[in-house]
Amino acid sequence: MPTTSAPHPQAPPKPTWDPRDPVRPLLRPTIRIRLTLLYGGMFLIAGILLLSIIYLFTAQTLGESAAKLPFEIVTGKVQPTTSWCELPVQGSGKQFNDAVSVCLRHQGDLALDDLLRRSLFALLGLSIIAFAFGYAMAGRVLSPLGRITRTARQVAGSDLARRIELDGPDDELKELADTFDEMLERLERAFTAQQRFVANASHELRTPLAINRTLLEVHLSDPGAPVELQQLGKTLLATNERSEQLVEGLLLLARSDNQIIERKPVDLAEVASRAVDQTHAEAVAKGVEIRGERAPAVVQGNGVLLERIALNLLQNAVRYNVPEGGWVEVGTETEHGQAVLVVSNTGPVVPAYEIDNLFEPFRRLRQERTGSDKGVGLGLSIARSVARAHGGRIIAEPREGGGLVMRVTLPI
């Protein structure tokens, strides 16, 4: 397993929702919702200010009208028409004038209350219309961003030939879309060059190693070869085999960094069982028991690469185990609409801060980068790359008492 190295820079905070999840939080703070709240809030504040100004002006006007009557009662008889207006049946002109002023002020208060109530209802209705209108307008303004997002998701599925090609005015959004298209063009050229390099390297690196292995095997098969020469040949053959494993691991790691385009139904239980069969002899030689229940868990993907995940995890679990009485438990199941492969084992105690380093290429726990007979240090890196290529992830957790629990989650 990998060794420790210099600490990595702290990763940026992750979002509280999964961008790939079709069911997202209803109140996710999107730009559209923020623009809607900003537009509707500004309208609401402007409406409240306008209503307050109208109310103050109306109150001032009614107060002045009630304070100074445009007429003066000299004599006569008054009959009230409401219960709240108390006028004397008979009296002097001054008494009548004062009573009428009180009645007019009270009537003005009632009119202000009615005006305020009707205005609030009108403001509430207009606010709802304003928020709906703001939401629609924000969606229209941000529609180019939605197009950019959809294209980015398609590109994330290894469709690097997609382009946004946004039409419309030469504004900031079109500039962003054009810049994104230029970036995709460069990425497509880079990935094409990488695939071409991997294809060429597969041949150029494998051929000389295969020739060396053949020559060494031929010389070792000579019964008359000196003992020293046979020992040297075996050492060179082991070194050559390690180089072959390293080349195969590097090529597989380069290929698995891309999304899987051709997918077929693959049962993780069958994949795990095949990996157990391939690891059985090594486990018996090391005295490690392999156990566990494997329920059907069908995913869409590449069976060879998925088998590589299970095989790498099993080989690591067997090789990095306790000297006596060790075990490896392999299980598959479906959970919350996802297929899960779990590989746990006994082994040395792994500190929690070492977990991230285990997935880095050529790094092993408390060992040198080279010189280990347990592997080339690419097993977990390949497993993580293959899981990502299938839209899944792999999580490692220290097991109480020593060892690890590897949990691979893949979408069904």
Disulfide bonds with the S-S distance in Angstrom:
Cys85-Cys103 1.93
